[in-house]
Amino acid sequence: MDKAAPKATIRTRVEIPLRFPAEQGADGFETAAEVYTFDGLVDGREHLALVLGDPAPDTVPLVRMHSECLTGDVFGSARCDCGPQLREAAERITARGGVLLYLRQEGRGIGLYNKLDAYALQDAGLDTYEANTALGLPEDGRDYTAAAQMLAALGIESLDLLTNNPDKVGQLRDLGLTVEHTVETGVFATESNTRYLEAKAVRTGHTITLPTLAA
């Protein structure tokens, strides 16, 4: 372990029914979540842990670290794959049993307004990472120390991680958690987000398979 996350404590637990509307030919999906808030998170942000389903005995929970995306999660933007990934995570974790961490890290950590500034640069031809650096911002400013704190507060030391992002796996392992398996997310490509997905695969090694990258 390279570094240990400071201890956080559970602040509140509340049950919330969740409903995802029908979209892209899929039926609506409903589930129930035990939602946890925390005190002592290192970044001071109001992250949430949603416990879904019931893990089978002698299995580790399935965990998804989902970074907040107002445009994708709430407004259904097709420029990214965040909204479909959020629904996929809720469904798969409910079926398997585990935790969905909803992290307040809009725009890979640069914030909503900066993300929209980056969108304007992407419309001028830059990719998602080039746009961030052109604004003097990190390509990916996310730190998952708070996520490790939340999992520890929930008593989770070992897990399977639902992700196609190798940085998430590496950071959790560096923070002392055991990621037993990586479970790849689906690929939710649209005409509007293909360049975005290509950049994630080429620039940061996301495990995304696209026809445009097969050659």
C-alpha positions as CSV (number, residue, x, y, z in Angstrom):
1,M,0.0,0.0,0.0
2,D,1.5,3.3,-1.0
3,K,-0.8,5.5,1.1
4,A,-3.6,5.1,3.6
5,A,-6.8,7.1,3.5
6,P,-7.8,8.9,6.7
7,K,-10.8,7.4,8.5
8,A,-14.3,8.6,7.6
9,T,-17.5,7.8,9.4
10,I,-21.1,7.2,8.3
11,R,-23.2,10.2,8.9
12,T,-26.7,9.2,7.7
13,R,-28.4,6.1,6.2
14,V,-31.7,6.4,4.4
15,E,-33.6,4.2,2.0
16,I,-34.5,5.7,-1.4
17,P,-36.4,4.1,-4.2
18,L,-34.8,4.6,-7.6
19,R,-36.4,4.8,-11.0
20,F,-34.7,5.1,-14.3
21,P,-36.9,6.0,-17.3
22,A,-37.2,3.9,-20.4
23,E,-34.6,5.0,-23.0
24,Q,-32.9,3.7,-26.2
25,G,-35.3,0.8,-26.5
26,A,-34.7,-0.3,-22.9
27,D,-37.6,-0.7,-20.4
28,G,-37.7,1.5,-17.3
29,F,-35.7,0.1,-14.4
30,E,-36.6,0.4,-10.7
31,T,-34.6,-0.6,-7.6
32,A,-34.2,0.4,-4.0
33,A,-31.0,1.9,-2.5
34,E,-29.6,2.3,1.0
35,V,-28.0,5.7,0.6
36,Y,-25.1,6.7,2.9
37,T,-23.6,10.0,3.6
38,F,-20.2,10.5,5.5
39,D,-18.3,12.8,7.8
40,G,-14.5,13.2,7.4
41,L,-14.1,12.9,3.7
42,V,-10.7,14.4,2.7
43,D,-12.1,16.6,-0.1
44,G,-15.1,17.9,1.8
45,R,-17.5,17.1,-1.0
46,E,-20.9,15.5,-0.6
47,H,-20.3,12.1,-2.1
48,L,-22.9,9.3,-1.8
49,A,-22.7,5.6,-1.4
50,L,-25.7,3.6,-2.7
51,V,-25.9,0.1,-1.5
52,L,-27.8,-2.1,-3.9
53,G,-28.9,-5.7,-3.9
54,D,-27.6,-8.5,-1.7
55,P,-24.2,-10.1,-2.3
56,A,-24.2,-13.8,-2.3
57,P,-22.4,-15.5,0.6
58,D,-18.6,-15.7,0.3
59,T,-18.5,-13.2,-2.6
60,V,-17.1,-9.7,-2.8
61,P,-19.3,-6.8,-3.6
62,L,-19.4,-5.2,-7.1
63,V,-18.5,-1.6,-6.9
64,R,-18.8,1.2,-9.4
65,M,-17.2,4.7,-8.9
66,H,-19.4,7.0,-11.0
67,S,-18.3,10.6,-11.4
68,E,-21.1,13.1,-11.4
69,C,-22.1,14.3,-14.9
70,L,-25.0,16.7,-14.9
71,T,-25.3,16.9,-18.6
72,G,-25.3,13.1,-19.1
73,D,-26.9,11.8,-15.9
74,V,-29.7,14.3,-15.7
75,F,-30.2,15.8,-19.1
76,G,-29.4,12.7,-21.2
77,S,-26.6,14.3,-23.2
78,A,-25.3,12.1,-26.0
79,R,-21.8,13.7,-26.0
80,C,-20.7,11.2,-23.4
81,D,-21.6,7.8,-22.1
82,C,-22.2,8.8,-18.5
83,G,-26.0,8.4,-18.3
84,P,-26.1,4.9,-19.8
85,Q,-23.2,3.9,-17.6
86,L,-25.0,5.1,-14.5
87,R,-28.1,3.0,-15.4
88,E,-26.0,0.0,-16.3
89,A,-24.2,0.2,-12.9
90,A,-27.5,0.4,-11.0
91,E,-28.9,-2.7,-12.8
92,R,-25.7,-4.8,-12.6
93,I,-25.0,-4.0,-9.0
94,T,-28.6,-4.6,-8.0
95,A,-28.4,-8.0,-9.6
96,R,-25.1,-8.9,-8.0
97,G,-25.1,-6.9,-4.8
98,G,-22.7,-4.1,-4.1
99,V,-22.1,-0.4,-3.9
100,L,-22.5,2.5,-6.4
101,L,-20.4,5.4,-5.3
102,Y,-21.7,8.7,-6.8
103,L,-18.7,11.0,-6.7
104,R,-19.1,14.8,-7.0
105,Q,-16.3,15.1,-9.6
106,E,-18.0,16.9,-12.5
107,G,-16.0,17.0,-15.7
108,R,-13.3,14.5,-14.5
109,G,-12.7,16.9,-11.6
110,I,-12.6,20.3,-13.4
111,G,-16.2,21.4,-12.6
112,L,-19.3,22.0,-14.7
113,Y,-18.4,25.5,-16.1
114,N,-14.9,24.4,-17.1
115,K,-16.4,21.2,-18.7
116,L,-18.6,23.4,-20.8
117,D,-15.7,25.6,-21.8
118,A,-13.9,22.4,-22.8
119,Y,-16.9,21.4,-24.9
120,A,-16.5,24.6,-26.9
121,L,-12.9,23.7,-27.6
122,Q,-13.9,20.2,-28.6
123,D,-16.4,21.7,-31.1
124,A,-13.4,23.5,-32.5
125,G,-11.5,20.2,-33.0
126,L,-9.7,19.3,-29.8
127,D,-10.3,16.0,-28.1
128,T,-11.6,15.8,-24.5
129,Y,-8.1,15.7,-23.0
130,E,-6.5,18.3,-25.3
131,A,-9.4,20.7,-24.4
132,N,-8.7,20.4,-20.7
133,T,-5.0,21.1,-21.1
134,A,-5.7,24.0,-23.4
135,L,-7.6,25.5,-20.5
136,G,-4.7,25.0,-18.2
137,L,-6.5,22.2,-16.4
138,P,-5.5,18.5,-15.8
139,E,-6.6,15.9,-18.3
140,D,-8.1,14.0,-15.4
141,G,-8.2,15.7,-12.0
142,R,-10.0,13.0,-10.1
143,D,-8.6,11.6,-6.8
144,Y,-10.3,8.5,-5.3
145,T,-9.1,8.9,-1.7
146,A,-12.7,9.8,-0.6
147,A,-14.0,6.7,-2.4
148,A,-11.6,4.6,-0.5
149,Q,-12.7,6.2,2.7
150,M,-16.3,5.5,1.9
151,L,-15.7,1.9,1.2
152,A,-13.7,1.5,4.4
153,A,-16.5,3.1,6.4
154,L,-18.9,0.5,4.9
155,G,-16.5,-2.3,5.9
156,I,-15.4,-3.1,2.4
157,E,-11.8,-4.2,1.9
158,S,-12.0,-6.4,-1.2
159,L,-14.2,-5.8,-4.2
160,D,-14.8,-6.3,-7.9
161,L,-14.7,-3.0,-9.7
162,L,-17.1,-2.2,-12.6
163,T,-15.0,0.0,-14.8
164,N,-13.1,0.3,-18.1
165,N,-10.6,2.9,-16.6
166,P,-7.3,1.4,-15.4
167,D,-6.6,4.5,-13.3
168,K,-9.5,3.8,-11.0
169,V,-8.1,0.3,-10.3
170,G,-4.6,1.6,-9.7
171,Q,-5.7,4.3,-7.3
172,L,-7.8,2.0,-5.2
173,R,-5.0,-0.5,-4.9
174,D,-2.6,2.2,-4.0
175,L,-5.0,3.2,-1.2
176,G,-4.9,-0.3,0.3
177,L,-8.1,-1.9,-1.2
178,T,-8.0,-5.3,-2.9
179,V,-9.5,-5.1,-6.4
180,E,-10.0,-8.8,-7.1
181,H,-11.4,-8.5,-10.6
182,T,-12.1,-5.7,-13.1
183,V,-15.6,-6.0,-14.6
184,E,-15.8,-4.1,-17.8
185,T,-18.6,-1.6,-18.4
186,G,-20.6,-1.7,-21.6
187,V,-19.8,0.5,-24.6
188,F,-22.5,3.1,-25.3
189,A,-21.4,4.7,-28.5
190,T,-23.5,7.3,-30.4
191,E,-22.7,9.5,-33.3
192,S,-22.1,12.3,-30.9
193,N,-19.7,10.6,-28.5
194,T,-17.5,8.4,-30.8
195,R,-14.5,10.8,-30.7
196,Y,-14.8,11.1,-26.9
197,L,-14.7,7.3,-26.5
198,E,-11.8,7.0,-29.0
199,A,-9.8,9.5,-27.0
200,K,-10.4,7.6,-23.7
201,A,-9.2,4.4,-25.4
202,V,-6.2,5.8,-27.1
203,R,-5.0,8.5,-24.6
204,T,-5.7,6.8,-21.2
205,G,-6.0,3.1,-22.0
206,H,-9.7,2.6,-21.3
207,T,-10.8,-0.9,-22.3
208,I,-13.2,0.3,-25.0
209,T,-13.7,-1.6,-28.2
210,L,-14.9,0.5,-31.2
211,P,-15.1,-0.4,-34.9
212,T,-13.1,2.7,-35.6
213,L,-10.2,1.4,-33.5
214,A,-10.2,-2.1,-34.9
215,A,-8.0,-1.4,-37.9
